[in-house]
């Protein structure tokens, strides 16, 4: 298996929105009220860094961190996966730490929310050491989301 990490570009962003997992599409709609392509474009444009992950030449995920309040050291990590990520879970988990540590070096607080039905994402976030909080209704449709966070203060 050949794993490649590349800077995210608009062409790859469009591909990712076309082949995103259904649960990620639902999450985008429930969080923002918009289709995943629109939500991802806005997220990408606000990101201080963004990457694409490839396995044997096929896109498996895109991720990054939005600079929500850079002067205050606050970033919002995000990830959108394709169904192919399941086949590449182990190689990508090994590389996650490097990119998470890059985010932690850039920000004092990382936080976001994950759709409560997105079990794979919740497992990954927990494994990566994010503190999960109580689920609560969020977004225009009032679906259940779980806030998660990492803080330099808690290290």
C-alpha positions as CSV (number, residue, x, y, z in Angstrom):
1,X,0.0,0.0,0.0
2,X,1.3,3.4,-1.0
3,X,0.1,6.3,1.2
4,X,0.6,9.8,-0.1
5,X,-0.2,13.1,1.7
6,X,-0.5,16.2,-0.5
7,X,-1.6,19.8,0.1
8,X,-5.3,20.1,-0.6
9,X,-6.3,22.0,-3.8
10,X,-9.6,23.0,-5.3
11,X,-9.7,20.2,-7.8
12,X,-9.2,17.6,-5.1
13,X,-11.7,19.4,-2.8
14,X,-14.3,19.0,-5.6
15,X,-13.5,15.3,-6.0
16,X,-13.7,14.8,-2.2
17,X,-17.2,16.3,-2.0
18,X,-18.3,14.1,-4.9
19,X,-17.1,10.9,-3.2
20,X,-17.6,11.7,0.5
21,X,-19.1,9.1,2.7
22,X,-22.9,9.5,3.1
23,X,-22.5,10.1,6.8
24,X,-20.1,13.0,6.1
25,X,-22.6,14.4,3.6
26,X,-25.4,14.2,6.3
27,X,-23.1,15.8,8.9
28,X,-22.4,18.8,6.6
29,X,-26.1,19.3,5.9
30,X,-27.2,18.9,9.5
31,X,-24.4,21.2,10.7
32,X,-24.6,24.0,8.1
33,X,-27.9,23.5,6.2
34,X,-25.9,23.3,3.0
35,X,-24.7,20.6,0.6
36,X,-21.3,19.2,1.4
37,X,-19.6,20.8,-1.6
38,X,-20.6,24.3,-0.3
39,X,-19.7,23.5,3.3
40,X,-16.4,22.1,2.3
41,X,-15.5,25.0,0.1
42,X,-16.2,27.5,2.9
43,X,-14.2,25.4,5.3
44,X,-11.3,25.1,2.9
45,X,-11.2,28.8,2.3
46,X,-11.0,29.4,6.1
47,X,-8.3,26.8,6.7
48,X,-4.8,27.7,7.7
49,X,-3.7,24.3,6.4
50,X,-5.4,21.5,4.5
51,X,-4.3,18.1,3.1
52,X,-5.5,15.2,1.0
53,X,-4.7,11.6,1.7
54,X,-4.3,9.0,-1.0
55,X,-4.0,5.3,-1.0
56,X,-2.5,3.7,-4.2
57,X,-3.5,6.8,-6.1
58,X,-7.1,6.9,-4.8
59,X,-8.4,9.7,-2.6
60,X,-9.4,8.5,0.8
61,X,-9.8,11.7,2.9
62,X,-9.2,15.4,3.1
63,X,-8.6,17.3,6.3
64,X,-7.3,20.5,7.8
65,X,-7.8,23.2,10.4
66,X,-9.7,26.4,10.2
67,X,-8.2,29.5,11.7
68,X,-11.3,30.5,13.7
69,X,-9.5,33.0,16.0
70,X,-5.8,32.9,15.2
71,X,-4.9,35.7,17.5
72,X,-6.5,33.8,20.3
73,X,-4.9,30.5,19.3
74,X,-8.2,28.8,18.4
75,X,-8.5,26.3,15.5
76,X,-11.3,24.1,14.2
77,X,-10.1,20.7,12.9
78,X,-12.1,19.0,10.2
79,X,-12.0,15.8,8.2
80,X,-14.1,14.4,5.3
81,X,-13.5,10.8,4.3
82,X,-14.5,8.5,1.4
83,X,-15.5,4.9,1.8
84,X,-12.0,3.9,0.8
85,X,-10.7,5.2,4.2
86,X,-11.8,1.9,5.8
87,X,-9.2,0.1,3.6
88,X,-6.5,2.5,4.6
89,X,-7.3,3.0,8.3
90,X,-4.1,1.6,9.7
91,X,-1.6,3.5,7.5
92,X,-3.5,6.7,8.0
93,X,-3.8,6.3,11.8
94,X,0.0,6.0,11.9
95,X,0.3,9.3,10.1
96,X,-2.4,11.2,12.0
97,X,-0.2,12.0,14.9
98,X,2.2,14.1,12.8
99,X,-0.6,16.3,11.5
100,X,-2.4,16.5,14.8
101,X,0.9,17.6,16.4
102,X,1.2,20.3,13.7
103,X,-2.2,21.6,14.6
104,X,-1.4,21.5,18.3
105,X,1.8,23.5,17.7
106,X,-0.1,26.2,15.8
107,X,-3.1,26.5,18.2
108,X,-3.7,26.5,21.9
109,X,-7.3,25.2,21.6
110,X,-8.8,22.9,18.9
111,X,-12.5,22.3,18.9
112,X,-15.4,21.4,16.7
113,X,-18.5,19.2,16.7
114,X,-19.2,15.8,15.3
115,X,-22.5,14.4,14.2
116,X,-23.6,12.0,17.0
117,X,-24.4,9.2,14.4
118,X,-20.9,9.4,12.9
119,X,-19.5,6.5,14.9
120,X,-16.2,6.1,12.9
121,X,-15.4,9.8,13.4
122,X,-16.2,9.7,17.1
123,X,-13.9,6.6,17.5
124,X,-11.1,8.3,15.6
125,X,-11.4,11.6,17.6
126,X,-11.4,9.7,20.9
127,X,-8.3,7.7,19.8
128,X,-6.6,10.9,18.9
129,X,-7.1,12.2,22.4
130,X,-9.9,14.7,22.0
131,X,-12.1,15.3,25.0
132,X,-15.7,14.4,24.0
133,X,-18.5,16.4,25.6
134,X,-22.2,15.7,26.0
135,X,-24.3,15.6,22.8
136,X,-26.7,18.5,22.2
137,X,-28.9,19.7,19.4
138,X,-27.1,21.9,16.9
139,X,-27.6,23.3,13.4
140,X,-30.6,24.3,11.4
141,X,-32.2,20.9,11.8
142,X,-31.5,20.5,15.5
143,X,-29.6,17.2,15.1
144,X,-27.5,15.8,17.9
145,X,-23.8,16.8,17.8
146,X,-21.0,16.0,20.2
147,X,-18.6,18.9,20.9
148,X,-14.9,17.8,21.1
149,X,-11.8,19.7,22.1
150,X,-8.1,19.6,22.9
151,X,-6.5,22.4,24.9
152,X,-2.9,23.1,25.6
153,X,-3.9,23.9,29.2
154,X,-5.1,20.3,29.7
155,X,-1.8,18.7,28.5
